[in-house]
Amino acid sequence: MIEHHRSSESGLTADVPRPPVRSEVSPRRRRIFLGFSLSVLLSGMLVSLLAALWLPFPRDPDLLFIGPLLAVGFLLAEQLTIDVDAKRVGWTISFTEIPLILGLLTAPFEVVLAANLVAGLAMQVRKRAASHVAYNAGVLCWEIAVPFLIAGTCRGALGEVVPLWLCAGIGAASSSLISCGCAVAALYALGNGMRVSAGLLLGGRTLVVGLLNTSIGLVGYELAVNTRWGWALVTVLMAGVLALYRAYSGLLREQRDLEALSDVSLRVARSGQHAARVLSDSDAPAVSAIGEQVSVDEWEPVAERIREQLNATRVVLRLSLDPRGEVSTLVAGSPQPEEMNTDGATLLRECSMLQLPGTHVRSFRSVDAPEDIRGALNRRAAHEALVVPLRGTNQLLGAIEVHDRVSRWRGFGRADIRLLHTLASHLATAMDNRRLLARLRHDAYHDPLTGLLNRTGFREMSAEALQESTAVVLRVDLELLTTVSEALGYAWGDRMIVAAGRRMREYLGAHVPVARLEANSFAVLLQGHTEAQAAEIAGVLRELIAEPYPLDKLVVEATAVAGYVSSVPAEEDTEGDVDVLLQRADVAVRAARTGEDGVRGYVPSMGQIFLRRFQLVTQFRQALESGQIEVHYQPKVALPGKRIVGAEALVRWSHPEYGRLSPDEFVPVVEATGLVDALTEFVLERALIRIRDWLDRGLRLSVAVNLSVRNLADETFPERVREAFDRHDVPPGLLTFELTESSVMADPDRSLPVLRRLRALGVVLAVDDFGTGYSSLAYLRQLPVDEVKIDKSFVLGMGTDLSDMAVVRSIVELGHSLELSVVAEGVEDDAARDQLVRMGCDTAQGYLISRPLSEERFESWLWARTRREYPKGAPELGETVLRVN
């Protein structure tokens, strides 16, 4: 913080410049240093007076030339210096021992002191160091007076024993220790002292360099005086030594720069590894692009390392770590003025000193800077600054400001600029890579549509939270999105999902984890909540996201269901398992769809239902192979003659644990898991085998097989049906495929071409459960079908409800008008059959005729309940006709 005169006679001299920021040194320390400077000056003047009184002053005309030459020598030694930084102290390798040893050998004390004072004070005036002139003048006196006193004492005591140059050399070498001691004492006065061991080590190195420079001066003097053309040899020697010193200084600087670069890289890497272990919600405050918590303190070691390497008073890092564009400011070293602790993003945009294109380092000094730059430096309470932007691949990541050197008056040099440029490039690359990894990590844990957590992110966050305390997992499903997407397009459905997620986030707050699991399903983690509180929140969320959604000029209605489950386990082996909790919440949501309020909490009995469905899915293929799945047949009778025209193939599952299962229980589960293709293939094979068997016995009976949505979406299905006809040698007209209206309209663009190809094969197509779906004339005209089946709910109600009778009559008339055969299912009494006959219905099916029967029982029923008729009474001439008795 002070300026120690560089032309001290030591090889290493302390160079501690004027503090750029006044507030860096306390007023008390300034007073102490002022007193210390005055004591150095007074004591230096006193010791110089003693030396002048004690040492003789020979009057020689040559002194008129020797004095100016010595002054020039001290000035040259001051200019030809090599600077080495050691923490906060700058040490200068100079050659002042050379003019000093020459003065000890050739000139009186007064002349050498005057030459040193003229050269030293002239350099201080040039450097504008008047504030420390007292301290520097006192040190200049000490550096000359003590060597002359030591050399004079040596001559008086050992003048006849040792040569003259030895005494002069001892005196010159002592100057290095005086210089070092004054610098260390000045640091103590300013409150920046060093340990005793460090001071002794520094003094030893200073003495070594001082002895080396003194030896060079002595050798040069002897060569110049006693050797012809010796001055030429001296010139070569001095040039070599100077080159050696500068090369050594360069190696030291490069080594320290590499160490600094490695250290900064390691610190940035460690900071990134620490941040990678943190997962947080992207909407929480102070969160980065990946969801990791932004901590400016992570970068403090980096800023401090840069400050130490450049020996700067202050380093300011302005970093854009937040995805919302906010800029964090970190200061290493002396605090900056309060007015600079404003919005960093505004400073990056508006401050003239930070408006920098490219990635180059800019150097600014208040003495020669433009007015706007000088104003920016004044606001920072700095006299000099290095500024470099941190640029990523396609954006500005921040900037680095380095303010004022601590140890040198000459300011920042080219080596400092090169190092800062390298550090900034490396830091920007590391930050850019970190942001890229952050974005990838964010995308891995967040839903791209809503910005909420996805299933993986919710699982990770919930697993960590469940280790700390109990929680409730809440699941909310938005309903009717399929209809919206079909009517308005999927983009409108997505807008509803985004709006629903936003409503939930606004209600719950940023600290509650919210996730979009898939499609229209959301999950919420409620920490520290009871089930009663969760039920209340679930009800609010359900009502909130079920409110109408304004989409441009439209208002779309929606419904929602919610289910929740507590992490307090029902079974010990599931404690803390997020997937199990999500699974149970899903079961609760399914149960909520059957309730009135649309909210259900999970109870263990629901788990049994889920377990049963899971077992049905996993055991289905084995059931097909082991014969547990059977095909039953329900006969169909032509009206009014009661002729058997065929049967409908219906599947039954004889489960070893659950007993006889109806299709309504296991077919939807099988269809949802994609196993329905195997079921359809199985029923189709059994039906064709049965038809072939009947044909071989002269019976021409058809079989109806039900198709699912997946069959109609399979473009290869018609080809597989054709191959089955060829394999069993069955006429296609004896096979009927029954399909529901909803299955066709689920994806008409894919199902209609499949139906047309089946119709082209000769297969009979029938619309099942007609009257419960779209049921319009335009719909029937669009479908390539041959018959319609009246839903049994209308047939069963004909006897008691006139409206059901009217519906049945309308369907019969509509079907006949389109030249379609009409089948009535659910016929259970004679009255219903007689009404259907009067309406002109073609075919009847129901319990009045027979229940669905297994293959063996169906064969028995045919022989027991029907009579056989033969064409023209001759059975050998044609097929057998069966009529119900």
Secondary structure, DSSP 4 states (H G I P E B T S, - for coil): -----TT-SSSEEEE-PPPSSGGGS-HHHHHHHHHHHHHHHHHHHHHHHHHHHHS-----TTHHHHHHHHHHHHHHHHHS-EEEEETTEEEEE--THHHHHHHHHHS-HHHHHHHHHHHHHHHHHHTT-GGGHHHHHHHHHHHHHHHHHHHHHHHHHHTTTS-HHHHHHHHHHHHHHHHHHHHHHHHHHTT----HHHHHHHHHHHHHHHHHHHHHHHHHHHHHHHSTTHHHHHHHHHHHHHHHHHHHHHHHHHHHHHHHHHHHHHHHHHHHHHHHT----TTSSSB-TTSPBP-GGGGHHHHHHHHHHHTEEEEEEEE--STTS--EEEEEESPPPGGGSS-HHHHHHH-GGG---TT--EEEETTTS-HHHHHHHHHTT-SEEEEEEEE-SSSEEEEEEEEEESS-TT---HHHHHHHHHHHHHHHHHHHHHHHHHHHHHHHHB-TTT-SB-HHHHHHHHHHHHHHS-EEEEEEEE--HHHHHHHH-HHHHHHHHHHHHHHHHHHH-TTS-EEEEETTEEEEEEET--HHHHHHHHHHHHHHHTS-EEETTEEE---EEEEEEESS-SSGGGTT-HHHHHHHHHHHHHHHTTSSSSEEE--HHHHHHHHHHHHHHHHHHHHHHHT-EEEEEEEEEETTTTEEEEEEEEEEEEETTTEEE-HHHHHHHHHHTT-HHHHHHHHHHHHHHHHHHHHHTTB--EEEEE--HHHHT-TTHHHHHHHHHHHHT--GGGEEEEEEHHHHHTSHHHHHHHHHHHHHHT-EEEEEEETSS---HHHHHHS--SEEEE-HHHHHTTTT-HHHHHHHHHHHHHHHHTT-EEEEE---SHHHHHHHHHHT--EEESTTT---B-HHHHHHHHHHHEEEE-GGG-GGGS-BEEEE-
